[in-house]
Amino acid sequence: MSADLLDEALARLAAAIERARAAGMVQPEAMALATADAEGRPSVRVVLAKGVGRDGIRFFTNLGSPKARHLAARPWAEACFYWDPLWEQARVAGRVERVSEAEADAYWASRPRARQLGAWASRQSEPLPDRATLEARLEAMAARFGEGPVPRPPFWSGLRIVPERIEFWRGDPARLNERECYRLEGGGWRRLLLYP
Ligand SMILES: Cc1cc2nc3c(=O)[nH]c(=O)nc-3n(C[C@H](O)[C@H](O)[C@H](O)COP(=O)(O)O)c2cc1C
C-alpha cells in the first residue's frame, strides 16, 4: 500500500493536536514516551512533540538522561498522546534516531535564552543536593556565556521516533470506542480497524 497512508496518519496527528489546542488544552503536544532499559524494564515520562514529519516525531532532551541512554542502547520507543477535551488518544511507535546537528542547532536557536542556560545547568535526572546548587549552576552558566550567544551543549539534542505504527483511538459513550491503526508491513503502509 502507498506511503500516502503515512501522510494521512501524520496529518491526522497534527490535526488532533490543533483541535485539542482549539479546545483549550495548553500543551496538546505533550506525549508520554515509553522506553526500556537494557534489561527490558520500561519507564515512561512526558516530553513535548516538536514537529511531526515523515521522518519522525521529534522531541529534544539531555543526551545523558535515562531516556536518552535507554534509546542509545535500545532505539525503539512508543509515545502516547491523550487529549482529554477530545476524548481521543494517539500512539506512535517506531525506531528512534537522532535529528541532524543542523536541525538540533536550529531548534536550540529558537529557544529562549533562559531555557538555553537551564539546559546547560541541568544534569538531567542526576541527584540534586538542593535548589541552591541548581541556581548556582545557572548563575555560573550565565557568567560563562555573558552577553554572547549560548551555544548548544554537546549533551543536548533531538531524537525522532520514525513511525512504524500510528494508532488513533476515539472514545464512544457506548464504549464501542473507535480504533484505527496505520502500520508498516513489508515495506508498505496499511490502515486497519481494531476491536476496542
Ligand atoms: C508537560 C511536560 C513536558 C516535558 N517536556 C520535556 C521535553 O520536551 N524534554 C525533556 O527532556 N523533558 C521534558 N519533560 C520532563 C520529563 O518528563 C522528565 O522528567 C525528564 O526528561 C527526565 O526523564 P528521564 O529521567 O526519564 O530521562 C517534560 C515534562 C512535562 C510534565
The ligand as an SDF file (V2000), in Angstrom:
LIG
                    3D

 31 33  0  0  0  0  0  0  0  0999 V2000
    4.4680   18.7860   30.0960 C   0  0  0  0  0  0  0  0  0  0  0  0
    5.8920   18.2750   30.2180 C   0  0  0  0  0  0  0  0  0  0  0  0
    6.7520   18.4600   29.1590 C   0  0  0  0  0  0  0  0  0  0  0  0
    8.0660   17.9950   29.2300 C   0  0  0  0  0  0  0  0  0  0  0  0
    8.8700   18.1270   28.1300 N   0  0  0  0  0  0  0  0  0  0  0  0
   10.1140   17.6050   28.1650 C   0  0  0  0  0  0  0  0  0  0  0  0
   10.9190   17.6230   26.9870 C   0  0  0  0  0  0  0  0  0  0  0  0
   10.4960   18.0710   25.8970 O   0  0  0  0  0  0  0  0  0  0  0  0
   12.1790   17.1180   27.0770 N   0  0  0  0  0  0  0  0  0  0  0  0
   12.6640   16.5890   28.2490 C   0  0  0  0  0  0  0  0  0  0  0  0
   13.8000   16.1410   28.2630 O   0  0  0  0  0  0  0  0  0  0  0  0
   11.9040   16.5180   29.3570 N   0  0  0  0  0  0  0  0  0  0  0  0
   10.6420   17.0070   29.3500 C   0  0  0  0  0  0  0  0  0  0  0  0
    9.8550   16.9290   30.4670 N   0  0  0  0  0  0  0  0  0  0  0  0
   10.4300   16.3070   31.7000 C   0  0  0  0  0  0  0  0  0  0  0  0
   10.3570   14.7720   31.5790 C   0  0  0  0  0  0  0  0  0  0  0  0
    9.0400   14.3350   31.8130 O   0  0  0  0  0  0  0  0  0  0  0  0
   11.3310   14.0540   32.5500 C   0  0  0  0  0  0  0  0  0  0  0  0
   11.0860   14.4580   33.8790 O   0  0  0  0  0  0  0  0  0  0  0  0
   12.7980   14.3180   32.2320 C   0  0  0  0  0  0  0  0  0  0  0  0
   13.0310   14.4250   30.8300 O   0  0  0  0  0  0  0  0  0  0  0  0
   13.6930   13.2100   32.7880 C   0  0  0  0  0  0  0  0  0  0  0  0
   13.3300   11.9810   32.2090 O   0  0  0  0  0  0  0  0  0  0  0  0
   14.2650   10.6850   32.2680 P   0  0  0  0  0  0  0  0  0  0  0  0
   14.9190   10.6490   33.6360 O   0  0  0  0  0  0  0  0  0  0  0  0
   13.3400    9.5240   32.0670 O   0  0  0  0  0  0  0  0  0  0  0  0
   15.2870   10.8030   31.1700 O   0  0  0  0  0  0  0  0  0  0  0  0
    8.5350   17.3620   30.4140 C   0  0  0  0  0  0  0  0  0  0  0  0
    7.6400   17.1740   31.4780 C   0  0  0  0  0  0  0  0  0  0  0  0
    6.3440   17.6070   31.3790 C   0  0  0  0  0  0  0  0  0  0  0  0
    5.4010   17.3370   32.5260 C   0  0  0  0  0  0  0  0  0  0  0  0
  1  2  1  0
  2  3  1  0
  2 30  2  0
  3  4  2  0
  4  5  1  0
  4 28  1  0
  5  6  2  0
  6  7  1  0
  6 13  1  0
  7  8  2  0
  7  9  1  0
  9 10  1  0
 10 11  2  0
 10 12  1  0
 12 13  2  0
 13 14  1  0
 14 15  1  0
 14 28  1  0
 15 16  1  0
 16 17  1  0
 16 18  1  0
 18 19  1  0
 18 20  1  0
 20 21  1  0
 20 22  1  0
 22 23  1  0
 23 24  1  0
 24 25  2  0
 24 26  1  0
 24 27  1  0
 28 29  2  0
 29 30  1  0
 30 31  1  0
M  END
$$$$
